[in-house]
Amino acid sequence: MHVDPLIMERKDEERAGLLQSPYKTEISSSHPLTVEQLFEPTDTWSEGRGLNVLLYGAVGTGKATIVRKLVLDWCTGTTMTRFKLLLPFACEDLCQLSKAVSLRDLVGRKYLHLKNHPLLNGDKDQAKDVLFLFNGMEKMQLDFRIGSSELCSDPSEPLPPSVIIVNLLRKYLLPEANILMATRLSAVERIPQKYVSRYVQICGFNDPDRQRAYFTSRLLQSEEAAHNKEAQTLIELLYLNLQSESQLAAVCFLPSYCWLTCATLHFLHFTSPQAPIRTLTGIYTSFFRLNFGGEVLGTRTGASMSTQEYQSSLMSYVVRTVGKLAFDGVMNKRTSFSDKELEQWIGGKTKTDEELHQLAMFQTDVLDFFLAPCVKSRKHSSKELCENDEKQYVFAIPAMQEYLAALYVVLGENKSALQKLTSQVSVAIGQASEDVSALVNILSKFIPLRLFAIFNLLKLFPKLYEKISSRNKGRIARTMAAEMFRTEDSYNEDVLDQVEQSLLGVHGPQPQQSDDSQSFELYPIFMGGLLQYSNRVLLQQLDCNIQSTTVVQITRALRKYLVRELSKPQPPQELMDLLVLLYEFQNPRLTVEVLSSMKSICLTNIRMTSLKCFILSSVLSCSSASYHLKELDLSSCLLTSNTLQMLRPAFRHTLSLNLQFNNLDPDSCILLRDLLLDPKTCLSSLQLCDNPLLDSGVRVLLEALPENRSLTYLSLMHTGLEDSGALELAERLQQHTGLQELNVAYNTISDEAALALVDACREHPTIHTVHLYLNAITDEGKQSLYGRGVSSDEGNNRRVKVLASVTEGSDISSDWHPILRVIRENASSWDRKRVKQQLTVFLRDLEWGRRKQTSFWKRLHFRKVQKAVQATLQSLEKESSSRPSKKAE
């Protein structure tokens, strides 16, 4: 489903406001039009003449999309059927033609089969069925003076393309033909009013319902997505954020930003291994390529100037001006800017007429595309608001500021004037030294004087500058590493969650900020992503060239700084951001070198979405088959069976895997079974605590035991294991000879199954510890388990530790401390009532054992353990009593 932007017809009396942004004022006399109504007769229309319709709008409002859609619909016969011939031209191509050409030849060059079309002969009124479409009229140098553009009515007469267009608009050439012109705001005045029959302005998506229709069509464009609850939820959250008068709602009238929002959400939530690899930096680079590809900024008007002199890349001008503003904001931790600051950074020290003309065009066409009035909310600190309540501007999307700042730095625009001068002098001397050296080599054969060796000093200056330049690239890499691991950002959300919150808003309690400082954690990630080859190719099309030598120098220095930072302990959020950086960089060699310094990855409490799982697997897949992490901690990451599937490549590079406190169901055990059966897997420890695997899931998992030889530790604590599952586990243990420790604590295992399991462990050749505490085992069962740890084989003196309670008969268990530690760590997520009952049983057993002791020191030891159990019980009761009071408040 296609959603058309709002199209408004502007009357002649409204021409005074044409050069103003269409979003700052609304004129009541304007009325909306459809594409089909563009060529309906006007009041000034005279019979026998076609209409000249000028379609204009700011950058990002959808001009190019409207034009392309019109052409496609005409080809399929769904719109503009009154015209028998539609001829679209890109002014970007026409302005490059230097030779004179006739109208018929101009058509024949692009549409060979239409060169001799009878509708273009100029006979009678046949041209009334022709529609010319010129897209990007701001690129043409049109001169309507008769002395500069001669009159012509012959379609076969060779003329410059600009003169042909002028005569078409004058109605000297094919006067019956209709013309549709698309241009930017600043170019509206270039066409005299008498040659325009109707002014039409594109105003984008001016209401939330139109925006919602676009988001629905984009996010639910496939049949699978249409029935996806997650996609429906995303649309609802996005719509709520738009209705809340957020900063995003202030810029989503631009279809371009709606596209960027949908592309980012699709990247965050619907990334799959089967789809082509996309990066966040790539999305933003493609966004600029779509909006600024081929766009130029004129310096001044005049027929005497060449096309190269007249035009310059609009994107490079954006980087030098808006990028400079964004960089200053990042360096000073600011997101809002006043009018004076905009004038300072974007206006700059403009002196010449060309610079002033460029600035005026830029402010009319582009500035509002990047900066929007600040929607005052709690998100912006009072420090950023001026004392006199001066109007503040912010970037349309927060990530846009960080992208432009990163591009500004990577392109080297942040160099000082001395560095830029040194670069130019170095190039000049380097070129001159080659010529001088050739001459000196010839003369030295005839005049062998040592004096000529002095000229070799000329070669030293370029080499010296190369060293200085290399140090500057190292400074960029050091900045990337420093911004990546800032101490004050250690406890923020990971960067992908921050991006999502900027689009969907924060629903529920607002997170409390430790201070008023802003975090720019996407800034270093964008810097790395811009060095990726595919992004550099797109930027080159925008006249923003990043040299390969620059990439090599930054990469070499970045590896050193990242390895140095990783030698220190890093919070899970910072490690996730590092993985995102490596993924955005798409440099396997750098990734392998950084991973070689990482022995473990702890991502506990990170909300592992499908994208984050894909990033983790992609990064670890860059390493060789021999590389293995000592531990991969994914506890409390909200993993499901679907996301677990995406992590399988990462699991192959892991020795110890911690998956406790997730949402893994019995179906997840199918993947875990296949993982254990995979010959490429060297998994030695698997922790599945606090996952609802149940007996059915454990049975599937146990199918891997006969063929697996690497597993030494298995934790099935609090997985819903019952007697039937425990009995089957006891039978399967003999088929696996490498297991050393088994944890089945906090399940519903009774005496009979517990005894059978301990008997199987006792006869197992390698198992030395089995955890059975917090199960439904009676006192008699615990007494029986106490003596079951000794092997029945008389020649084997090995003993199996059975951890069923803090006591072993009338003695204290040597493992009482690990049991209490596990209970303290997990009590917050367990059934508090059941845990309290077990702790009460522990206290009763300790009291009974203490009375049996005659030794003072042993009784003192019992007392110490009793106090530890009582402290744990009291802390649970205190937490339980505090929760209802908080709810009441």
N, C-alpha and C positions, 0 to 999 in steps of 0.2 A: 504494500500500500504506500503510495506516494503522498506526502503532505506538502501542499503548496504554501509558500510564504505569502504574507499579506501584500497585495499590490494596490497602491493608492494612486488615483489620478490627481495631478496637481493642476490647478487652473492658472491662467496667465497672470492674474492679479497676485498670485502667491510666489511669483518669481523672486521677490525680495528675500525669501527665506530658503532659496534653493541651496545656497552654499552652507547652510547650517546643518548640523547633524539632524537627521529625521527623527531622532528619538528624544530630542530635547523639547520639542514643541509639537503639539497636535493642532491642526487647523480644522475647524469644524466643517468647512465647505468641501473638504475632500471626501471622496467616496471610493470604496473598494471596487476593483475590477477583476475579472477573470482573464486568463490568457486569450480566450475566444473573443472577448470584447475589445481587445486592443485596437482592432482595425474597423470598429464601427464608425460611421461618418460623424464628424464633429461639426460645430456651428460654423467654423471657418472653412469647411471643406467645399471645394468647387468641383463640379462634375467634370470628369475627364482627367483628373489628377489623382495620383495615389497619395496615401498618407505617409508622413514621416513621423514615426513614433520613437521617442527617446526614453529608453529604460535606464534609470540610474539608481545607484545605491552605494552605501558604504561597503568597505571590505568585509566579507563574511556574511552578507545578507542573502546571498543565493542567486546572484545575477547569472553566473556561469551555469548553475544547475537549471535555472529556468530556461535558458537558451538550449541547453542539451535536451531537456525534457520536451521542449517544443518541437525540436527537429525529430526526435524519436516518435513522438505522437503523430506528427504529420506523415512520417513514413509508414506508420501502421494504419493511417486513415482515421484517427480518433479526434483530431483537432485541426483547425485551419484548413478544412477540406475545400474551402472556396478557392484556394490557390492551387493551380496545377503544377507550379514549379517553385520550389524553395531552394535558395542558394545561400548557404551559410559560409561566411568568411571569417577567419581569425585575423584581426588587424596586426597581431604580432608577426604574422607571416607577410602581410601586405607591405608593412613598413620596411621590410628587408629588401624588397624589389627595387633595383636601381635603374633598370632599363624601362623605357616607355613601352606600353602594351595596350592593346585595345580591350574594350570590355568583353568582346566575344573571345579573344585569346586568353584573357584573365580567367574567364569561366572555364575555357577549355584546358587550361593548365591544371586546374584542380579537379575538374569533372570532364574528362576527355570525351565522354559520350554526349555531352551537352554543348559542345563547341558550336555546332551549327543548328542549335535548336531554334525552331521558327518563332517562338515567343520572344526571342532576343533580337529579332530583325528590326524592330521599331515600326513595323507596318501596322497601320490602323491603330486599334486599341488593344492589341493582343497582350501587351505588357501588363494589363490590369490583373492578369492571373499569375503574376510573378511576385514573389516576396524575397527581397534581399535582406540578409541578416548579417550585420557587422558587429562582432563581439570584441570589446576592448578598444573602443574608439579613442580612449585617452592616449593610446600609443601612436596615433596618426597625427601628422603635422598638417592640419587643414588650413588653407589660406583662401578665404572667400573673396579676396580682392581680384577684380577682373584682370588687373595688370599682372598678377602672379598666377592665377588659374584661368586659363583661357576658356571661352565658352565652346561647348562641343555638344552636338546632337547626333553624331554618327557613332553607332556601337562598334564600327570597324576602325575608327581612327586611333592610332597609338598615342597614349598619354601616360604620364606617371599615375600610379594607383591613387594617390591623394587627389589628383585633379579629376579622375573618373568619379570618385565618391562625391566631390564637391558638385559636379555637374548632375549627378543623380539626385542630390539633395535640392539643387536649384530647379529641378524638373525640366532642364534642357535635354537631358539624356533619359530616354524612356520615361516620359512624364507620367504615364499611367501606372508605373511600377510602385509597389509599396515597399517601404524600408523600415526595418526595426534595428535600432542602434542600442547597444549596451555599453555603458560607460560608468566611470567613478564620479563621485560628487564634484570633485574639483574641476572636471573637464566639461561640466554642463554648459558653462558660459562660452566655450569655444565655438559652439554652433549657434549662429544668430537665431533669434527667436522667430524670425519670419520664415525660416526653413524647417521649423518644428511644428507639426500638426498637433501633437499631444505629448505632454510630459507625464511620465509614469514612474513612480518611486516604489522600490521594493523595501518593505519595512520589516521583513523577517517574520518570526513567530511572536506576535505581539500579545498573546494571552496564554495562560497556563494550559488551557484545553488543547490548543494547537500544539504546544510543546509536548503534552502528554501523548497526543496522537502520534507524534514523530517518535518519541521514545518507545511506544508500544510497537510501532511498525519495525523499528530497528532491533529491539531486544527480543521480539517474538517473531522474527522473520522466518525461522525454520519451524517445521511441524513439531520437532522434539521440544523446542523452546516454548512453543505455544501451550504445551501441557506440563511445563516445568514450573513447579511451585516456587522455586528460588527466583526465577525470572519475574514471576508475578509479584513476588515480595519486593524485588528490587524496584520495580516500577512504582509500587505504592510508596516505598520509602522516598524515592526520588520526587514523587509528586508532593508528598508532605513537605519535603525540604523546599520545593519551589513555592508552595503556598505560604510558607513561614516567613516570606520576605527576606530570604537569605541572600548572601552575596551572589550565589550561583543564579538565583532567580533574576537578579539585576542584569545578567549578561546572556541568559538563554533565549532572548529574543533573536539572537544571531544564530542562524542554522548551523554555522561552522562550529560554534561552541556546543551545540546540541550533538553534533557528530562526534566531537572530541569526548564529550561526556559518555556517550554510548560506547565508543571504542575503548575507553578506559575501563568502564564497568564490564564490558565483555572480556577484556584482558584479565581483569581481577577475578572474575567468577566463572568463566567458561573456557579457560585454557585447558587444552587436552593434548596428550602426546601425539595424537594423530594429526592435529592441525599444524600448519607451518609455524615455525618459531617466530614469535613476536616479542618485542621488548617495549617497555614504557617510553624509552628514549626514541625508539623507532616510530611509535605512535605520534609523538609530538613533532618529530621531524617530518613525517608524512603530512601532518596537519599544516605545517608551514609550506610544504611543497604544494599542497592543494590550494592554499590561499594566496601564495606569493610566487608560485612558479611562473616565470616569464614576466612577472610584474616589474615595471620600471618606474623611475621617478625622474621626470623631466627637469632640466636645469633652467631653461628659458625657451621662449617661443621665438621663431624666426626661421625663414626659409633658407637662409644661408648656412645654417649649421648642419653638420652631418648627423646621421642617426646615432653614431657612437658618442658624439659630443652632446647630443640632446638628451640621451637616456643613460641612466645608471641603475644598478640593481636596487630594488626597493628593500630586499631583505638585508643587504649589507648596510643600508642606511638605518634600518631598524636595530641592528646589532650595535652600531656606533652610538645611537642615541638612547633608545629604550633599554638596550642591553647595559649601557653604562649606568643608567638609573637603577636597574635591577641589581647590578653588581654592588653599587653603593649601599642599597638597602640590605643586601645579604651581609656585607661586611660590618654594617652598623646594627644588624638585627632589627630591621624595621620593615614594615609591610605597607605603610601608608605614607603618602607624600602630599605636600601642599602645592598650591598653584605656583608659588615662588620657586619651589624645588623643581617642578616640571619645567619652568622657564629656564632655570639654571642648567639642568642636565640635558634637556632636549633642545632648547633654543641655542644654548651655548653662546660662544662668541661669534655670531654670524656677522659678516662684514659685507660681502659682495652681494650684488643683486641676484646672482645665481643661487647663492646659499639661502637668501631670504625667500626666493621663489620656491625652492625645494622645501623649506620649512613650512611655508603656507600650504603647499599641497599635502605634505605629510600630516599636518594638524587637521586638515579637512577630511582626508581620506582614511587615515590609519590610526591616529592617536587614540580615538575612542574604541578602537578594536582591542587595544591592549589594556587601557586604563579606564576604570569606571568609578563613579562617585561611591565613596565608602558607605555601606549600609551599617549604621552605628549599632553595635551589639556588644555583648560582653566579651566577644572574642578579641576586640581591639582594645588595648589597654589605654588608660587615661593619659599615659605618657605620650602617646602618639597623637593626641588631639591637642591642637594649639589652644593657648589660653583664650584667645578671642574667638574660639569656635570656628576657625577658618575651615573652608571646605577641604576635605581630604579625598585623595584618590588612591585606589588600590588596584592591583592587577586583577584582571577578570577572573582568573583561576589561580589560586596560590602557587601551584606548581609551575605556572608560566613564568613567574619571577625567577625561580630557581633555574629553569631551563635557559632562559635568556642570559642570566648571569654566568652560567656554565659555558655557554657558547661564546660570550664576550671574552672569557678568560682563555678558552682553548684556541680561539682565533688569534690570540695575542694582542687584543685591543687594549688590554690593561697595562701595556708597556708605557714607560715614561717617555717624554719627548726626547731625552738623551738616548734611550735605547733604540727608538725608531730612527733617529739620525745616524746612530752608529751602524745600524743595519744597512741603511742606504749607502753610507760611505764605504762599508765593507764590500758591498756588491760592486760599487764603482772601482775601488782599488783592485779588487780581485780580477775584474775584467781587464783593467789597464795593465796589471802586472803580467798577464799572459802575453800581451803584445810586446811589452818591454823586455821580458825574458827571452822571447824569440829573437828580438833584435840584438840583445847582448850576447846570446849564444853565437850568432853569426859573426859579430865584431871580434869576439874573443879569440876566434881562430886566426885572425890576422894581427890583432894587437893583444898579446897575452899579458894584460895588466891585471893585477889583483883588485884594482879599483872597481872593476865591474861586479865584483862580488857584493858590493854594497846594495846593488839593485835587488838582490835576493831578499833584502829586508822587507820589500813590499809584500812578499808572500806571507809574512808573519801576521800582518794585520787581519786578514780573513780568518786565519787559524785562531788568533786570539779572540776574535768575535765569536767564532764557533764555540769556544770554551765558555764564554760569557752566556751565549744563548743556551748551551747545555745546562748551565747552572740555573738559568731562568726556568727551564722545563722541569728541573728537579724541584724548584720551588713550587711549581704547580702540583707536582706529585705529593710533596710534603703537605700542601694545603688540603689535598683530597683525603690523605690519611688522617690529618688532624681533625678535619670536619667530620669524618666518619666516626671517630671514637672520642667525641667531646664528652667530658665527664658529666656536664650538666644535662646532657641528652640521654644519659644511660638508662633512665627509668621511663622514658617516653614510650608510646606505642611504636611498634616497628613501622618502617616507612610506608609499607603497603597499606597497613591499617589507617595511617594518617591520610593517605590519598583517598581511600574509600570514605572516610569521615568527612573530608572536604566536599565530596559529591553528595553523599546521602545524609549528611548531618549527624549529630549525636542525639539519639533518641533515649530518653531516660535521664538519670542523674548526670549532670555535667561534670567532666573530670576536673579536678582541682589542680591548677598550675602552681608549681613551687614558687615561681616568680613571674614577672611580666615580660621576660625575654622571649623572643621568638626562636624557634628551632628551624633550621634549614637543612634537614638531613637528606633531602633529595638532591641538593646542590652538588655534592661530590659524586653521587651516583650518575647524575646526568653528565658530569664531566667525563666519567669513564665510558658511558654509553655513546657519547659523541665521537669517541675514538674508534668505534666499530666501523668496519669497512663499508657496510651497506648504508649507514647513516652519513658517512663522508661522501659517498657517491651522490646521495640526495642533496646534501648541502652544496656540493660542487655545482649542481644545476641551479642553485640559488645564488651563485657567485660568492659562496663562503667556502674557501679552500683551506683544508687542514692537511698540511704536508705529511708525507709518510715518515720523514725524519723526526718530525715533532712527535708523532705517535710512538716511535721507537724510543726516543729519549724519555718521554713521560712514563712509558711502560716499564723501562729499566729501573727508573728511580722509584716508581710506585711499588714495585715488588719488594724493594729493600725496606721501605717504610711500613708496608703492611706486615711483613714478617716481624719487624721490630715491635709493632703494636700487639701482634698476636702472642708475643712472648709473655704478655701480662694477661691475667684473667679478665674475660670480657662478659658482660651480662648477655642473656639470651637474645634480647632485642638488638644489641649491637652485632651479634653474630649473624642474625637474620639479615640485617642490613648489609653486612659484608657479602653474604651469599647473593643478595640482589645485585650488588655492585659487580661481582664476578660474572653473574648471568648477563647483565646489561653490557658488559665489556665484550663478551663473546670472543675471548682470547684464550684458547685451550692451554697454550704454553704458560701464560701467566697464572692461570687457574691451578695447574699442576704444581707450579713452584710455590704458590701460597698454601695449597693443601698439604704439601710436604712438611710444613711447619705446624700443622694442626694435628694433634694426637686424639682429640675428642671434640665433639660438637654437642653442646647442651642447648636445646631449644625448649626447655620446659616452660609451660604456661604461654607459649606462643600459639595463637589461633591458626592452626595449619590448614589453610584453604587449599583448594586444588592447585592454585597457582604456586603457592609456597612449596607444596609437595613436589610440583614439577620442577621448580627452581632448584631445590635441594638435590633431586635426582639428576638433573642436567649437570650441575656443578660437579658432583661426585663421579659422574660417568666420564668426565674428562680425564680422570686419573687412570693409571694402568691397573691391570687385574691384580697385581701384587700389592697394591696400596690398600691398607685397612685401617679404619679408625679403631682405637681402643674401645671407645664407647660412643654411641649415638643415643642421646637422651631426648625422647619425644613424649615424656610424661605430661599429662594434663594439657594436651594439644587439641582436644576435640576431634580426634581422628575417628573415621568411620571405615567401613569396608571399602567404600568407593575411593577415598583418598589413600587408603593403604595400598591399593593396587598401583597407584602412581609412584609410590615410594619403593617399589621392589628393586629398581636399579640401584638405589642408594643402599639398601640392605645388603647387597652383595659385597659392599666395601666396609662392613661393620663386623666387629668381633663381639661386642656386647650391645644388645638392643633393649632399651627400656621403653615399653609401651604402656606403662601402668596409668591408671586414671584417665582412660579414654572411653569412647563409645563403641568398642569393638563387639560385634554380635557373633553368634555361631558361624555365620557365613564368612566372617573374617578368618576363621581357622582354616578354611580351604586354601587361602593364599599363604598363610603361615606354614601349612603343611607342605605346599609346593616349594616354599622358600627353604625349608629344612631338607627337602629332597634334592634341591638344586646342587649339582656338583661344584658350581662356582661359588657357593656360599660357604663361609668359614665361621658361622655363628657359633659362639661358645656359651653365650649367656642370653637368655630370653626371659624378660620380666613382663608378665601379663596381669599383674595385680589390678583389682578393681575394674574389671571389664566383664560384662554379662555374657560370658562364653557358654555357661551351662554345661550339662553333661554331654549334650549333642555336639557342641563345639569341641570339647576336650577329646571326645572319641575321634573326631576327624583329625585333630592335631596329633593324637597318638599313633596314627597310621604312618607317620614319618619316622618313628623310633627305630624300626628294624634296619633301615638303610642309612640313617644319619650317624655320622661318626664324630662330629665336631662339638655337639652340645654337651656342656658340663654343668650348667646351672639352669634350672627351670622353675619359675615362680608362677603358680596358679592360685595365689592367695586372693580370697574374696572374688572368685569368679563364678559362684553359684554351683560349685561342685558338690554332688551328693554321693550317697553310698555306692550307687551303681557305677558312677564314673570313677570313684576311688578304687573299686574292686577291679575294674578293667585296667586302670592304671597299674595296679599291682601285678596283673598278669603280663602286661606289656613291658614292664621294667627289665625283665630278663633278656629281652630282645635288643636292648641298647646297653653297650658295655662301657660307655664313656661318661655317663652322668655321675656327678659327684655330690650335688646338693639339690634337694627337692623341697619346695615350699608350697604346701597346700593349707596353710593356716587360714583362719576366719572363713570357713565354709560350713557345710551342714553334715560333716562326716561323724558317724556314731562309732561306738566301741568296736563292733565287729569289723567294719571296713577299715578302721584305723589300725587294728591289730594285724589284719591281712596286709596292709600297706607296709607296716613296719617289718613284718616277717619277710616281705619281698625285698625291702631295702637291706635287711640284715644279710640276706643271701647274695645280694648284688656285689660284684667284685670291686666296685669303685665308689659307691655312694657312702658318704661319711656323715651326712646331716640330713634330717628330715624335720620340717616344721609342721606342727599339728596344733598349736595353741589356738584359742578362740574357736574351737569346734564343739560339737555337741557330744563331748566325751564325759562320761561319768567319773566320779572319784575312783570307783573300782577299775574302770578302764585305764585311768592314768597310772594306777598302781601296777596294772599288768604291763603297760607299756614301758615302765621303768626298767624291768628286767629283760625286755625283749631286744635290747640293743646289742646283745652279745651273740656272735655267730654260733650256729650249732656245729660247725666244723671244728673238731678238737684241735686241729693243727693251725687254725687261724685265730689269732688273738685280736683281730681288728674289731673295734667297737663302733657302732653307729650312734651318733647323738640324736636323741629323740627330744625335741623341744615341744612339750605339751603343756608345761606350766612353769612358773618360777620356782617350783619345788620338784624334787625327785624323791618321793617317799618322805622321810623325815629330814632330808637334807635340802639345802638350797641348790638349785640348778646353777651350774657354772655359766649358763647362758641367759640368766635372768635379765641382765642389762640389755642385750640386743632385743629381747622380747618387748620390754618396756619402751625401748627406743622406737621400734616399729609401730607400737600402739600410739605413742605420742605423735608421730609423724603423720599418721593416717586417720586419727580419730575424728578430725573435722569432716571427713567425707564418709565415715562409717555410721552405722546405726548406733547412736549414743546410748540408747537404753541397753542394747545387747553388750556393748563394751563395758558399761558400768556394772552389769551383772557379772561379767567375767573378772573384772577387777575386784569385785566383792568376794568372788570365789578365791581369787589369789590371796586376799587378805585372810580369809578363813583358813586356807592351807598353811599360810605362814604362821598364823597364831598357833595352829595345832602342832606344827613342826617345832616352833620355839619352845613349847611346853615339854616336848619330848627330850630336849637337849639338857644335858647336865653341865656342859662346859660353858663358862661365863663368856668366853670369846665367841663361841658359836651363837649363843643367844644374842650377843651384841650385833653379830652379823645379820641375824634374822631381823633384828630391830631396824637396822639400816635399810634393808630391802623393804620392810613394811612402810617406812617413811617415804620411800621412793614411790611405792604403789599408791599410798594415800595422797601424795602430792599430785600424781597424775589424775586420780579420781576427783580431787578437789578442783583442779583446773577445768575438767570436763563439766562439773556441776556449775562452776562460775560462768562458763561460756553459755551453758544452757539457760541459766537464769537471766543473762544479759540480753539474749535475743528477743524474748517477748517484750521486754521493756522498750527496746528500740522500735519494735513494730508498733507499740502503743503510742510512742512519740510521733 
